Amino acid sequence: MSILRGRETAPAGRRRVAAPDETAQPFSAADLLLRSWAGRLFLISAGLKLVVGALRAMGVLPSLVPVLSAVATIGIVVTLGVFVWRLFVLTKRSLLWAVRRKLILSYIFIGVVPSLLIVIFFLLGGMLIFMNVSAYLFKDGYDAALNFVKVTTDGAAAEIARAPDGAVQSLARTQRNASKLYRVLSFAYIPAPAAPAGLTERFNAGAWEHMPAPEAIPVWITRDGWAGTIELSSRDEPGHVGLVNRAVAAVILQGKLAGYVVGDLPIDDDMVQSLRDKTGVRAGAATLIGTPKDGQTAVLARDTGQDDAGGGWSTLFRKSVIFLDCKDWTTGNTGRVSIALSYRPSELYRRLSEAQQIAVREVPLGVVFIAVLLLIAGLFLIIEGVALSMGLALARSITSSVHELFTGTERVRHGDFSHRIDVHTNDQLGELAGSFNEMTGSIEGLLQTAAEKKRLEEELRIARAIQMSLLPRGPIDVPGLAITALCVPAREVGGDYYDFFRLSGDRLGILIADVSGKGTSAALYMAELKGLVLALSQRYDSPRELLIEVNRIISEHLDSRSFITAAYAVLDLGRGTMRFCRAGHTPLIFFSGGGSTPTAQVLTPNGMVLGLRIEGAEELFQQLLEEVRIDLAADDVIVLYTDGITEAMNTDSDLFGEGRLSRLVEEHGHLDSGELRERIMREVESFVGAANQHDDMTMILVKVERAFVAAGRVAV
């Protein structure tokens, strides 16, 4: 069975992927609710919520209702998230589509936002400093009050130890003197178990309004005494506690413990106001931490919502907090208490600046510093405003030119090539506008060039179709022969050509040729060669005579820069012979498969190229052209090819070569013609690799499938 295959290459086309339309109008509310999955999910979830609400109103609550309510809540949350995201995307698109808005936002992010962040940083830094200063001042005043209680209590214990007989009068006198500073300061004497005579009775000094005087000293108090803050339950407000500065001092007589003096200063409204007057910081509610009364609130002062000057105390920059240690009087366990503080930064700054004792024209130096700082801040604001105005002006100048360019491109997109942009600036954008005007001026020429290129491509496509139609179509059914062929042009149209001619007397003519050059001229010469051989093959039996006549005729029509290489073979199936001539073409490879050692021969009979238009070329052609006769037998293979096969180059510019091709034929000549052709082409493609095809590749393979009676293999 005969096989004939041709390989055609179609021009590669590119598929254009359309970009999404970024200027498309957003969905309306109805579209968003009814035509999107998020809108449908929202409507379903809202409907479920209404149904669940109606069931609850009627008092009917099946077991499935809580599950439906939870699912509806999740659906509403998800859809609201989707809606918020879509709103963000639409807002961003609306804000950032115009270049002017982009530039304005960039100036804001570059100039305004960093300034605001710096201002916020310094405000937060100032807030932190004032918080620490207020806590320090309050702690200093608080410790001073506690130290006063301790010193006074130690003095009362020492006075009792010095004059035990007048202990009651001494303690009362101490209380009277101390109450001039702290009205609610109270004292109590508690005797020890082995107290001496005269000091065995417990007595008090002061009102003891905050709590009953202690009747015993807990075991955790030592002879060294103690001073600190204790917590006590409020008698007026259950669930609340109070704080008391308490000091304990031992009364030692002749080296023995006689008793203890306890001094109490409750942290009440008067105490808080006293600390406010001394430190400028007002104490608010306190919360106990890490004690059995954990989380209970100690009301230190009644908050009227205003300080003494009538200002509000709710501002973030006027709040602070301090943590103090406190003791449980009964157990001695240590806990902590957090006290909320409020202050005025101006008051704290005034108290701090008073320490300098320097004035400029009777104005305190601290006030001068503040005035200078405010002046610098005002200058910075002015500079920032001027810089922002200049940035906006520059943005307007830039975006005006961009808008003109956008308008011009839109006009060009709609086919108006006469539009020109007015150049108002002598900068890069002005140069860009001038370039746009030049581009639109030459755009019509470019369009004409594109149309001409398209026309030429169409003509080349038609020429390729015509050229491929000149090659044999369909299988060549010759009994006893298996024929396959291949033609791969390097361009749209090429110069390689092959054909088969049925001759009289059970003969077959095979022609393969290569026209020098590429393109349409080579294709035209190929068509002319086909017509000549088709006509002359019926008149000349000898391949040599046919090629001589073809050379005589075609040399009158080729230009001086062109020539044709050709090989023509006539297979006589009746006699089992092949006669072959080579007119400057590549050699013929003949594989003898019938012997004991199959071998491949490269046959190179003499011959000169066709169509040379030089003096004496016709006579020289006749002298050099040589005809070869070969006897054929079963399993013989004949390979005719063009130089595009053997001169195929890889990336290192190495040639495939005739030796490699003949070895392939020798190794795989036992295959049928189609498989042998595919094996050869795979080897060529593997050898070439990523290198480009630089020449047309054409090949004909003929395999003898039945034996012929022949006298021998003789070349004449």
Secondary structure, 3 states (H helix, E strand, C coil): CCCCCCCCCCCCCCCCCCCCCCCCCCCCHHHHHHCCHHHHHHHHHHHHHHHHHHHHHHCCCCCCHHHHHHHHHHHHHHHHHHHHHHHHHHHHHHHHCCHHHHHHHHHHHHHHHHHHHHHHHHHHHHHHHHHHHHHHHHHHHHHHHHHHHHHHHHHHHHHHHHCHHHHHHHHHHHHHHHHCCCCCCEEEEEECCCCCCCCCCCEEECCCCCCCCCCCCCCCCCCCCEEEEEEEECCCCCCEEEEEEEEEEEEEECCEEEEEEEEEEECCHHHHHHHHHHHCEEEEEEEEECCCCCCCEECCCCCCCECCCCCECCCHHHEEEEEEEEEECCCCCEEEEEEEEEECHHHHHHHHHHHHCCEECCEEHHHHHHHHHHHHHHHHHHHHHHHHHHHHHHHHHHHHHHHHHHHHHHHHHCCCCCCCCCCCCCCHHHHHHHHHHHHHHHHHHHHHHHHHHHHHHHHHHHHHHHHHHHCCCCCCCCCCEEEEEEEECCCCCCCEEEEEEEECCCEEEEEEEEECCCCHHHHHHHHHHHHHHHHHCCCCCCHHHHHHHHHHHHCCCCCCCCCEEEEEEEEECCCCEEEEEEEECCCEEEEECCCCCCEEEEECCCCCCECCCCCCHHHHHHHHCCEEEEECCCCCEEEEECHHHHCCECCCCCECCHHHHHHHHHHHCCCCHHHHHHHHHHHHHHHHCCCCCCCCEEEEEEEECCCCCCCCCCCC
